[in-house]
Amino acid sequence: MYHKQLVLLTALTFIFLSGFSQTREIDSLTIQLTFQDQDSLKVDTSIKLINALIENKEYVKAIQYLNKSEKLAKDLNYISGLASLNLFNAQIYLKNKDYKNVISSYNKSLHYYSKSNDSLGLANVYQKLGVLYLELGNYSKGLDLSISAIEILKKYNLKKQLGELYNKIAEAYFNTNEIEKSLLYNQKSLDISKELNNIDGIIFSTISIANIYSIKKEHRKSIEYYENALTFLKLSENENFRCEILPNIGREYLRFNEFTLASKYLIEAITLNKKQNNKKGIIISYTYLSELNLKLNKSRLASYQINEAYKLINQIDDDELKLETLRVLIKVHSANSDYKAAFNRQSEYYELKTRLDLEKDKNFFSNIPKEPSIEKPKIDDENVSESLQDENKTNLEIKKLKLFIYGLLALVFILLISLFFLTKSNKRKLKYISNFKSDNENAELKEKLNNLEDMNQVKNRLFSIVSHDLKDSISSIKSFIDLLNNKDISKSEFKQLLPELSENADNASTLLLNLLSWSKSQMDNLDPKAEIFDIKEVIREKLNLIKEKVAKKRIVVIDESVKEMVYADRNMIEIVIQNLLANAVKFSRVGDVITVTNRQKNDKSLICVADTGVGISEENQKKLFSNEGFTTRGTDQEKGTGLGLSICKQLVDLNNGKIWVESEPNLGSKFYIELPKKS
């Protein structure tokens, strides 16, 4: 009896000394645990205590009880207890971002729940592990695990957990650009929140759906959902939601040039976000207010507002918002004729956009520690001087360059031979059909003759266009060879010029190989070799080809293309995009803006190359796509073959697409291409 009283006194003293921050529950469980026998009931009590300690953020004590309880559970072979304890282990490892041990603990927990046939426990781990994989970027595995948990949660009618899981799945699909699936799961989450009368859940899902409709360019639906969210906000005290909604709904009204409503929401957004010290909300509000005032020709006010946004942009971690701010900043600088600033911001815009596009394509565990890489031993030969190594390296680069140029010339030679035999073959066919035609006026032969003449015409135009594009690259390479042969450049100058030369050579090589591939496939007919490819990749490649011309004219280029698969002959479409971009540059003045976009339109892909250049008269628009070779000089007196747009039309037509233009003199032009997304 005396012994038990002593133990009780000791336990009470421990509780008192451990601090007043502990809850009554922790106090009670600690006392209860002191008197329990070494059995499964003691493990269950310990599990409750560990959970309370973790909730109270007393992790050190939680770990002490975890270690003791896990040992006891193993001795008792208490499977259910081991499953729960490993879940707590994972929770503590997660606090320290020790992902390797987090996943190991979750897997152990899965093993024990499976062994005890505890489907609810399995669902709980599937959910937690799935969410972890999603947050770390492994969307494939995360979605598999999360979807596995859904049916079990439905079976037990665990709507709160199900709604939370739907939100995570929706977010994962959004991050992998599967917008329709993201919309579906956000809608499911919204339905559950309505059933549970979870106001904050309703607002969160409604905002997410509004954001998706905005991306889908269904702006009226987006406004409808934002307005719904504002209505539900009357029942919530969460001002953070209002901070997010107001600038976004202002942006949507701006899409329709409804300036009064847009201004109302954006001004209210600035006031509220400043009050809440929400820098992201302030930036969004200023950015779109600036765009609004730019449209109203209030350039000074637009400049002030976009500069206020730009000052704050580096204080938050949101690259997508920074990209949008830069887009508007470029427009404002251009409108104010500050072309140098516009050009500098444009470079910043492209660097950021390229990095973000690359990051979106990645799908791996960026946060999970990788196996340590083994460094290769460094060579340190003291007998070889640094200057001699540089000399050898330079000589090697020159040799490689010369070999590449010889290869390039060989490709040109092969191309000329291909052209010769192709033309000769077609001439023989024309002569034969013409002779036969004089003896027998046959309608079928007339059609074949016309088709063959058209084919020769198309091929000749195609070769003329691509050869014209090759001229600059080959001239640059020739000039560089002359400098090398005459030893007119130093080693340092060589190193400075090498990247530019390499780019020119790569461009020329790519064009030649495309042309050879084209001529080989067209020896007999003009049937396109359709395939599924990402139009964004083509746009990015072709924009890189015009960088120098754009810089020379100080033109602002905005690439708003998105990843989208189309079904067409890639070589043909590359030629079309290249010609449209070249024309946009040709007819743009200093400081003009070229914008490239693409979006889904029904089951088609709609690509647009727009410029704010000199524009095209209505009379000349009728001549653009004709076979007569209509051409005019560019803003820098650039010459052209006059064949580009006619061949573009024929190539687009061959791919079951459409091409058209909308233009006004002195306001610019928009060239549209519509292509199928599937066969």
C-alpha positions, 0 to 999 in steps of 0.5 A: 500500500505504501509503495503505491502511494509513493508511486502516485506521489511521484507521478503527481510531482512529475506532472506538476514540474512538467509545467502548467501548459499540459492539458487535463487530458495529458495529466489524466492519461499520464496518471492512468498509464502509471497504474496499468499492467503491461498489456494491450490496454496500456498500449491503447492508453499510451496511444491516446497520450502520444496523440495528446502530446503531439497536438500540444506540440510536446514532441520530445515527450511523445517520442519517449512514449512512442519508443516504450510503447512500440517495444511493448506492442512488439513484445505483445504482438499487438498488431493494431497498436503497432499500426497506430504507433507507426502513424504517429512516428510518420507524423513526427518525422513529417514535422522534421521533413524526414521524408524517407522515414515518413514513407517508411513509417507509413508503409509499416503502418499499411502492413500492420493495418492490412494484417489486421484487416482494418480497412478504415485504418488502411484508408487513413494511411492511403489518404495521408500517404497519397497527400504526401506524394501529391505535395512532393510532386509525385502525382501519379503515385499520390493520385493512385493512393488517394483514389484507393482511399476514396471508396473506403471513405465513402463506405464508412460515410466519412464525408469530412475526410472525403471532402478534404481528399477531393480538394487534394486530388483536385489540386494535383490534377490542376498542377498536372494541367488536367483542368477538366479532372480538377474541375470535377473533383472541386465540384465533388468537394463543393457538394460535400461541403454543402451537405456538411454546411461547411461554409469555409469549405464551400467558399474554398471550392467555389473560388477554385472552380472560378479560377479554373473557369478563368483559365478555360477562358469561360469568364462569365462562368468564372464571374458567376462563381466568384459572385457566389463565393462573395455571397457565402462570405456574408456567413464567414468571418474569413477576410482572407477569402475576400482578399483573394476574390476581389482582385480576381473578379475585377480581373474577370470584368476587365476581360469584357472591358466592363471598366466600372465594375472592374474598377470598383472591385479592384479599388476595394481589393487594394484597400482591403489587402493593404489593411490585411497586409496581404502583399499578393493581393496588393500586387494583383490589384495594382497589376490589373488596375494598371492594365485597366487604366492603360486601356483607358489611355491613362498611361501615367496612372497605369505606370504608377500602379504597375510600378507599385506592383513591381516594387513588391513582387520580389517580396513574395514567392509566386513566380506565376504572379511575377510573370503576369506583372511583367507582362503588364509592365512590358505593355506599359513601357511600350505604351510610354515609348520606353523601349529600352525598359520594355526590352529589359523586362521582356528578357526577364519575362522570357527567362522566368517563363522558360524556367516555369515551363521546364518546372511544369514538365517535371514530375518527380520527388524534388524534396526527397533526399537522393542518394549521394553522388560520387564525385569523379576524381579531378585531374591535376597534371602539374606538367601541363600548363593552363595556357596550353590546355586553353590552346588545345581546347580552342583548337579542338573547338575550331576543328569541330566547327570546321567539320560541322560546316563541311557537314552542313555544306554536304547537306546543301549539296544533297539537297540540291541533288534531291531538288534536281531529280525531283524537278526532272522527274516532274518535268518528264511527267508533265511532258508525257501528260501534255503530249497525251493531252493533245491527242486525247482531251481526257478530263482525268488527265487534265486533272492529273496535269493540273495537280502535278503543276500545282505540286511543282509550284508548291515545292518550288515555293517551299524550297524558295522560302526555306532557302531564303531563311537559310541565307542569313545563317550561312552568310554568318558562318562564311564570314566567321570562317574567313575571320578564322582563316585570316587570323583576324580574331583573338582567342577571347573574341573567338570564345565570345563569338562561338555561342552565336555562331553555334546557334546560327549553325544549329538553326541552319542544320535544323532547317536543312534536315527538315527540308531534306526530310520534306523532299524525301517524303514528297517525291511522290505526293503531298500527303501530310505525315500527321502525328500528335505533338505539342504546339507549344514546343514548336512555338518556343523553337521558332521564337528562338529563331527570331530573337536577333531580329526582334532585338535589332528592331526592339520589338516586345515579344509576349509568348502566352502559349500553353502546352497543347497537343495537335494532330498534324504534320509537324514539319509543315506546321513548323514552316507555317509558324516560322513564316507567320512569326517572320512576317510579324517581325517584318511588319512591326516597328520599333517598340511594337508588340508581338503576342503568340497564344493558343487555346482549345476551341471545341475539338480544335486548337486555335493558334494566334500570332498577333502584332501591333505593326503597320497592319494590312488594308482590306484590299491587300488582305484578299491577295495574301493567300493567293498563288500570285506571290503578293509581297510588300517591303517590311518596316526596315525595307526587308524584302520577301519572296511573296510566297510565304502565306500562300504556301502556309495556306496550302500546308494548313489546308493539307492538315484539315485546318484553317488559316485566316487574318484579321487586320486594320491599317496602323493597328496591327494584324492577327493571323489565326490557325485552326488545327485538329487535336486528334485524327 
